[in-house]
């Protein structure tokens, strides 16, 4: 899990020829070879898998990105693109024999086109800064992961990120209209455009969630939406997890489409409340956070309709936040849930399965049973409206037995998600973390097609190798791999 990385004496450095080629592209301060400086890039926010890159480069221009990729291809060296490093699947972990292509310096907002409701940005631009720049025009960018203050739009595209507003406004794939990519040959291609339709297969959608396996994103055109006139947030407490789960289905069945519909169980509620002081009912078994938005003259009716559904479903407490300050406080509790839970144990493992909404209560009960089987506590915080689970498994990484149990617990949650008709990921991606579960969700024919798509874009398999797609001749080979398939 937290593998010791070979020391400087044990690790062969990059060849002088490779360094000379990179030095012809970038200034010396943008080429990093010493282990001490590269260690900050050894993992993403998952921190379960760690590896040191051969060399890290930090280009400032698209032309430099193209030249670095051509150099990697020339030397037959793997290339792993990285943004802010906030990912949670090991997707941007470096390759020990490869170039780590850090895109954080490509961080300019190139254009805000308010009349057409779009923004052109470089991949290193943070998610939140897009909405901040658009705010002056009364617009916003809808996908808002909990890490939005830090995560970059290039990484959002790579993992098809969502956030608390994805129920109404969709994931990254639904909110971008064009991408410019550098191919493995260093060529630039643009997919999509400013129109609603484009000819041919939807390659733009193919790139969302492709985890840097098919090309390197150098520019993104995102859709900006008008800020809603009015917003209200309802906090509903329930005595049982099943009642809260049933209330999620009831809200959607009523014809309401909340901007966000989030759920937290008792352990997460208490942790978030102790951390943020948002006024959550600490005695509740589960809470739902329901955000409604729309026109000024309809928001009160929408809010009352939601409250009526929650009462009918047995809510024991209801709180309505109409002013911005109170709304922000309620959301602060939810968005602080991950760091808040981090105070309960030395480490936590955040999973990311997706299930049908109607199975929420069943799956949470199953997770509780698994918690007892593996003897590890779990806090559940998730996007209930679209069935995207985020169980946080609490463990101590210094205890190897707890590490093994945490991984096995996580695998069991993902496999149960597939068994009830769901998926092994909703927004975190596959990366290294979920490679073992890919053959659980997909058959050999599907995985073969994934592999063929990869080869069509990257024949020498140099772009982020070993992630996302289990490229093996037979799925059985992958199932037979040892549980701890870590590099190091």
N, C-alpha and C positions, 0 to 999 in steps of 0.2 A: 504494500500500500504506500507507505511513505519510504520508498526505497532510498538507501544511501546512494548518492551519486558518486561515481568514480572521481578520485581526486585529480589534480592537475597532472601528476606524474603518470597516472594510469590512462589518461585520455589523450588519444592522438589529436593534434590540432589540425586546422585546415591546411591544405597544401599551399605552398608559396605561390604557385601558379593561380590558384583560386583567389587568394588575397590580392594578388597583383591585378587580376581581372576586375575584382570589385573596386579596387583603388582607382581604376580608370573611370569608374562610374560615380563614386561617392567620395566626399572628403573624409579624411582619416577619422575624424571624431564620430562619423556615422557608421563606422564598421567596428564592431565590438567582438573581441576574441577571448578576453580573459574571463576565467570562470567567475571571479567575484562579481563582475559587472553583469554577467549573463544570468546569474542565479535568480534574479528577479523575474525572469521569463520561464523558469523551469516548469511551471504549472499554470493552470487557470484557477478560477475560484473554487473548483471542486477539490483541489489539493490532494486527491487520492492517488494521482499518477504524476510522477515527476521525471523529467529528463532534461539534460543540458543540451543546447544546440551546439552544432559545430562552430557556427558563426552567426551573429545577429547583425542585420543591416537595418538602417532607419532612413529610408528615402524620403525626400520632400516633394518630389514631383512625379507625375504619371510616367514621364519619360525615363526616370530613374528606375521606377518599378518595372517597366518593360525591359530595360537593359539588365536588371538583376535576374529576371526570369530567364532571359536568353542565356545569361551566363550559367545559371543553374542547369539549364538544358544542355548546354555545351559540355559542361563537366559531369553530366549525368548525376547531379546532386539533388536530393529531395528539397522541396520548397514548402514551408509551412507559413501561411499568412496569419498574422495576429493583429488584433486591435487593442481594446482596453483590457483584455484578459479577464473579463467578468463571467465568462462562460462556465457552465456547470456540468459538462460531460467529458472533459479532457480533450475537446475538439481542437484546441490551439496549442496543445502540448508540443514542444519542439521535437524534431527528429535528431537523434544523436549524430547522424552523418550528414545533416542537412543545414540549409540556410533558413534562419528564422527571419521572415520578412515582416518587420514591424511597421504598420501603416498609421501609427498614431500621429505622425507629423502631417499627414494629409488631412488637415482638420479645418478646412475653410468652407464656409457656406458661400457657394458661388453665385446663387441667385434666389431671391424670393419673388415669385411672380404671383402677386395677390389676385390679379384679374382672372388668371387661369387656375388659381388654387393649387400651386405646386412650388416646390423648392428643389433646386439642384445643389447637392452637397457632396463633399468628399467623404470617403469611408471612415475617417477618423473623427468625424463630428459626433459629439455626444447626442444621445437621443433627446435629452431635455433641452439642449441648446437650440434644437430645431423649433420646438414649440415656443421657446423664449423669443427667438427672432421673428417667428410668425405672429406672435401675440400683438405686436404693434399694428398689425393689419386686421385684428379681430379673428385670427385663424389659429389652428393648432394641429399638431401631428398626433394621430390617435393612439397608436400602439405605445404603451407606457410600462415596460417591465419594472419590477421593483428596483432594479439597478439603474434606472434611467438617468440618474444624475451622473453616472460614470460610463455606462455601456455605450459603445459606438454603433453607428448605423450600419457599418460594414458587417459587424458581428451579428446585428439583428437580422440582416439578410441571410448570413451564413446559417443561422439556426432557425430562421422563420419565427422570431420572437413574438410574444403576444403582450401580456400585461392585464391589468384589472379591467380595462375597457374593451377587451377583445370580443366579449359576448355581442355587443351591438356594432362595434366598428371594425372587427376583424383583426387578423394577424398581419404581420409585415407584408405577406404576399398580397393582401387585399388593399394595401396602402402605398405601394410603389408602382410607378407607371413606366419607368425606364431604368436600365442599368448599363453602364459601360464596364466591360471586363477586359483584362489583359489575359490572353490565352497562353497556353504552355509554350507557344512559339513567340511570345512577346508581342503579338498583334493585338490591336484594340478592336473589339466588336461592341456594337450597341444593340441591346434587345429592348423591345417596346418603343414607346415614343409618347408624344403629347396628345395623341388621339385616343379614342376609346377602344379602337380595334386595331389589330395589325395582322398581316397575312401570315400563313404558315402555322406550324405547331406553336404552342405557348411556351417558348423556351424561357421567357421571363419567370414564369412560375417554377420551371424546373430548377432555376438557380436559387430560389428561396428554399433554404434548408439543405443546400448542397455542401455546406461545411468546407468550402475551399477546395473541394475535390475536382472541380471542373474548370475553374478559372479564378482570377483574383479581381475582386470588385475595386474599381478606381473612381467611380462616380455613381451616385444614386439620385434619381428624381423621385421625390415622394409627393403623395397627394396631401394637400392641406385642407382641413375642413373648417367651416365657420364655427366659432365658439357658440354653444347653445345659449339662448337668452336666459334660461333659468335652470338651476340644478338643486336637487334635494337629496339627502342621504337618509335612509331609514336603517336604524340598528335594531334588529329583532333578536331577542334571546329565547332559547328553547330549553326544556328540561331533558330532552333526549336528542341524540344525534339523528335518530331516525325521523323525528318530527321535523328537524331542520332540513334534512334531505328531501323529505316529502314536500316541504314548503317551496323548495327550489322548483320542483316539477310543477307545483300548483301555480306559481307565478307565471311561468311560461305558458301553461295551459290556459290561463286567464286571458292570454293575448298581450300581456305586458312584455316589453323588451327593454329591460334595464340597461343602462350604459355599463354597469358593472354589478355582479352578484357574487360576493365572496363569502366563504364560510371558514370558520375557525372552531376547533374543538376546545375542550376545557383547559387542557395544558397550554395550548397556544394563547388562549384568552388571558389566562393568569400571567403568563410571561410578558405578553404585549402590554397589559395594563400596568404591571410593575415597572416596565421600561418607559412607556410613553405617557401614562396617566391620561388616557383618552376617555375614561368614563365607561369602560366596558363592564357588563355585569359579571363579576368574578364567580358568582355562584351558578352561572348557566353552564349546561353541558355543551352547548354550541351556540354560536351567534351567526347571523347573516348580516352582511353589509350590502344594502341594495341602493345603488345610485340611479336616480331617474333624472333625465334631462329633457328639455323641450322648450316650448313657448311659455312666456310668462302666464298667459291665461289658461294654460292646461296643466301646469305643474302641480297645483294643489289637488286637482282631481286625480292625477296619476298617483300622487303620494297617498291619498286616502284610499285609492283602490288597492295599492300594494299593502297598506296597513290592514285593510279588511281581509285580504287573503291570509296574511300572517296571523291575524286573530283567529280566523277560521281554522288554521292549522295548529292552533294551540300555543301561540307565542306567549311567554310569561312576562316579557317586557318589550316596550317599543319606545324608541327615541327618534325624533325627527330633527335633523340638522338642516336649516335653510340658509344660514349665513355662511360666508366663505370660511371664516375662522373656525366655526364648529365643524364644518365639513372636513376641512384640512386636518383637524385634530382626530376625527374618526378614522380618516385614511392613514394618518401617521401611525396609528396603532397597527393597522394591517401591513403597511409597508415596512414597519420596523419589526415585524414578527420574526424574520430570520435572525437579525442580530440579537433580538430579545431572547429567543430560544437558545442562542449561543451562550447565554449566561447560565443555563441549566446543566451543562455538561461540557467537558473539555472540547468535544467535537460533535458535529452533527453531519448527517448524510442526507442531502435533499434529493428525493426522488421526483419523478415527473411523468407518471402514467396518465392516460386519459381514458375515461369510461363514459358510457351512456348516462345522461342525467338521471334516468329512472333507477339506476343501480347504485346511486351514491350511498344510501344508507347501508345496503348489503355489503358494499366494498369496505366501508369504514368499519363495519362490524368484523369483517374478515381481517382487516389490518390490525384491529385490536386483539384478535385471536393470535395472529402472527407475532404481535408484540409480546404476548405471554409465552409463546413457543420459543422465541429467540431470547427472551429475558432482557429486552431492551425497550426503553420508553420511546414513544413516538408522539410528536405533536403534529396535528393536521391543519394546514393552512392552504387553501386552494381556490382556484377560479371555479366556483360551483356551477355557475351558469353554463359553462361549456364543458363541465366534467373533467377539468384538468387538475389532477391531484398533485399536491406538493407535500407528501409526508416527510417530516424531519425526524430521522432516526438518531437518537442520542446515544453516543458511545465515547469511549476513551481510546484514542489512536495509539496510546503507549501500551495498550493491552492487546496483544496479537489475537487472542481468542475473541475479544469484542470486535475487533476489526473484521474477522472472518464472519462472525454472526451478523454484523451490520450489512456486509455485502450480500450474504445469503438472504437476509430479510428483504433488502432492496430488490433482489432478483425475484423473490417470491411475489412481491407487490406488482412488479411489472408483468409477470407471467399471469397473475390473477386478472390484471387489467385486460390482457388480451383474451383470456378465457371468457370474460363477460361481454365481449364485443368491442373492446377498446383498443388502445394503442400503447406502445412502450414509451412514447414521448408525446408531449403536447407543444413544447416550445424550447426545451433545453437542447434537443438534438441527440444524436447517437454517439458521436465521437468515439472514444475508446470505451467509455463506461457501459454502453448498451450493446456492444457488438455481439456478445453471447446471446442476447435476446432477439437479435434480428431473425435467426432461423426459427424462433418460436412464433413470430408474427407472420413471416413470409416463407413460402415454399421455395424449392430449388429453382423453379422456373422464374419466379419473380426476382430472386436474388441474381440469377444469371442475367436478366435484363438490366438490373442495376449495374452489374459489372460491365456489360456491353456499352452502356451509356458512359460510364467512367472511361473506358478504353477509347471511345470515339473522341472524347475531348482531350484525353491525356494518355496517349498510347504507351508511354514509358513508365506510367504510374509514379510520376515525380511529385504531383501536387498532393500534399498532406497524406502521404501513404499510411495505410494501416488504420484509418479512421472511417467511420460512417458505413462502409460496406464491407462485409466479410468476404474478401476476394480469395476464396478457396474453391477447389474443384467440387467438393461435396459439402453440403451443410453438416453432415454427420461429423466431418473432420473438425468443424468449429465447435460442435457440441461436446466433442471429446477433449477440447483444450482444458488445461487445469483452470480452476476457479480464479486464481490470481495470475491473470495474463498481463503482467506489468513489464514495461521496458525498464532497463536500467543496468 
